[in-house]
Amino acid sequence: MTQNFDRVFGNTKPVIGMVHIGALPGTPLFDPSLDLLAAARADLVALQDAGFDAVMFGNENDRPYEFQVDMASTATMAAIIGQLKPEIKVPFGVNVLWDPMSSVALGAATGAAFVREIFTGTYASDMGPWTPDAGKAMRYRDRLNRSDMAMLYNVSAEFAHSLDQRPLPDRARSAVFSSIPDAVLVSGQITGEAASMSDLEAVKAVLPDIAVMANTGVKHETVANVLAIADGCIVGSSLKVDGDTWNPIDPDRARDFMARVRKARA
């Protein structure tokens, strides 16, 4: 079950840096005067220069989020990633919030090594009732001949409350049994907010043989403690200018973060 994860990331505890693409065409915050490609390129360069193990392209700026994303958003993300692909030196992944099918399609089209999404569960969310279909998404991936693309399952959705009242470790264990993820991600309540260490510990305790990653809110001062428990992490907001999710990546903050990661690994 961990074959794809191990093939992509090896035996390290990978740290994945986020490239938050600016608001895309057709979304409320889209600004046609902004150069989305140039901004994404600057963030990519900063992450790679800092030594991140992988990068992930996401559409965090497309608020309010949708469950069925407009085709223009996915197509624009594909165009941007396609133009940057010759410059990408590390494994990359994608996430089209909050649309598993679009995420899989984008990953397949761009040659992504992994996809992150909410694939399982039932939630009351800011966007309305949320009922993703892992079986449909996984079958779609295989129909697109991308069974090698690792599937990273976020089991504690941001901006939402699970209607499944089982404890988080039980939901995570059940998702692994029923849905065959390559890794399980544990999140805080919103983007940039940390998952509790107790949640990370509890999920890892019941999934000793599956990669469990911290998905949100990992900070410079907490990354060593996170990596002592988790099998890796995804980070975005902490790397930005002033630590603000909506700012570009600060190269100095990115370098400092990875310096702390290397020290923690050693």
N, C-alpha and C positions, 0 to 999 in steps of 0.2 A: 504493500500500500504506500510506502514511502519512496518507491523507486523514482518517481518523477521529481520529488523534492530533493532527494540525494543527488540525482543527475544534474539538476540545475544549480544547486548551491554547495555541493560537496559536503564535507564533514565539519564545516565551520558553523557558527551561529550567525546566519546572515543578517546584515543590517541593510534594509531596503529604503532608499530615499525617494520621496515623492516629488514628481514634477507636476504641479497643479497647473494645468493648462487654463488660460483665461477663459472667461465666459464665451460660450460658443454661439454661432449664428442661430437665431430663433429663440434664444433664451432672454429673460428680462434684463439681465445685466450686460448683455453683449454691447461692446463699444467698437464700431467699425474702424475707429481711428487708431486702435491698438494693433500692434504687430504681434500676433499670437505666436508665430513661429520664432521670432527673435527672442521673446520672453522665455519660451520653452527651451530654446537652445542655451540661453544663459544659465538657466537652472540645471540643465543636463551637464554642462561643462563644470559648474561648481561642484556638483555631486561627484562626478568622476574624478576631478582633480583632488577632492578630499579623500578619495579611496573607498567610497561606498561599494558594497558587494554587488548591488543590483539597484535598478531604478524602476519606478512604476509611474505610468502616465494616468492621471485621473482628471475628472471634470468637476472638481469640488466647487468651482465658481458658478456652476449652472443651477443656482438656487432660483426658485424652489425646485426641489428634486422631483423626478418622475419615475414611475415604475415601467413605463414604456417610452423610452427616449426617442425624440424626433430623429429621423434618419440623418438630418443635416448635422446633428451633433456628432454622431458616430462617424459619418463620412469625413467631417472636418478633422476629428481626432486622427483618423487613418491617414489623411493627407499630411498632417503635421508630423506624425511618427514616421511616415514613409520618407519625408524629406530629411529627417534627422537620422534615419537608420544607419547611413554610412558612418556617422559620427559616434554611434553607440558602441562602447567597448566592453560593456558588462551585460549580464542577462537583464532583460527588461520584461515588465508585466504591464497589464492594463486593468482599468476598472471604470466602467460607465455606470455612474450612480443613477438609480438603483435598479438596474436592468440586467439580469443575468444573461439573457439571450444576446443583447447588444454587446455585452462584455466578451462573451465567447466569440461572437462574430468578429469583433475588432481584434481580439487576440489571434484568431485564425488568419485573418486577412494580413496582419502586420508581421506575423511570425513571432509573436510574443512567447516567452518561455513559461509564463504563468499568468493566471487571472485571479483577481480578488473580487469577491461579492458576498452578499447575503443569499445563500442558496437554499437554506432550510429554515423552518420555523413559521410561526404565525404571530403577527405583531399588530398592536394598535400604535400607529405612528403619526408624525406630523403631516405625512402625505396621505393619510387614510389607512384603511385595512391593508395589511401587507402579507401576502401569501406566496412567496417564491416557490418555484418548482424545480428541485434539484434534479429529478429524473429527466425532465425535459431538457435542461441545460446540459447535463452530462451526455445525453444521447445526441444532442446537437453538436457538441464538441467532437464526438466520435464520427458522426456523419460527415463532418468537415475534414476528416482524416487528421485530427490533431489530438489523438489519444495521448501524445507525449506532453501536451500542455498541462502543467501542474495547476490544480484547482485549490485555491486557498479559501477556506470557508470561514467567514466571520459568523460566530455563533452568538454574539451579543450585540445586536444591532444598535447603532447610534440613532438618535432622534426617535426612539421607539421603546415600547414596553412589551415584553413577551407575554402573550396570552397563554402560553404553556407554563403552567405553574410548577413544573419540575425544577429542582435546583439546577443551576447552570452546569455543574459537572455531569449531571445525568443527561441533560440535553446534548452536551458535547459528545458524551460517550455514545449516545443513541445516533447522533448524526454520523459519527464514524462508522458505526455498524451498518446503517441503512444507506448511506450516500457516498461512501468511498472517497473522502477528501484526501488530498495530499498533505494538507496542514490545516490546523484549526487556529483561528485568530480570536483573541479576547480583547474587547474594546471598552472604552468608557462611554459615557452617555452621549457626548457630542464630539465632533472633530476637535482634536487638540486636547481633549480631557482624558486623563490617564485611566486605564483599567486598574482596578484595585489589585494590590499584590496578593491579597487573599484569594481573589478569583483566579489569578494566574496559577497560584500554588494548587488550588483545588482542582482545576482542569488538568494540569500537568500530572497530578497524582493519579488520576483515573485514566490518563492516556500516556503511559510511560514510553510507548513505542511509536507514538505519532508526534510529529513536530507541532509544538504549541508556541505561537508567537504573540507578542504584545502588539496590538494593532493601532493604538492611538495614545497620544499624550506622553510618550517617552521623552524625557528631558535630559539635559547634560548631567545634572546632578543625580539622576535616578537610573541612568542606563546600565551602570555596573550592577546594581541590585536586580534590575530586570533580567539581565543576561545570566545572572546566577541561577535564575529559575527557568526562564523561557528559553526556547530554542532559536531565538532570533527576534527581531522587531522591525516594525515599519515606522518611519518617522517623517514628518513634514513640518508642522508648525514650529517646532523648536529650532529649526534651521533657518527660519525666515528673519528678515530684518526686524528687530525688536521683538522677535518671537511671535509675530502676528501672522496668522494663517494666510491672510490675503496679500501679504507682501512678497516680493521676490526672495529667493534664497540669498542669505548672507554668506559669502565664501568663507569668511573667518569663523563664523559659527559652525559651518559644516565641517571645516578642518578640525576645530576644537572637539566637536562631537566624536569624530572618528578617532582622534587621538585618545580619547577616553575609552572608546570601544577597544582599541588595540591594547590598552593597559589592562582593561578588564579581562580580555581573552588571555593575556599572558599570565 
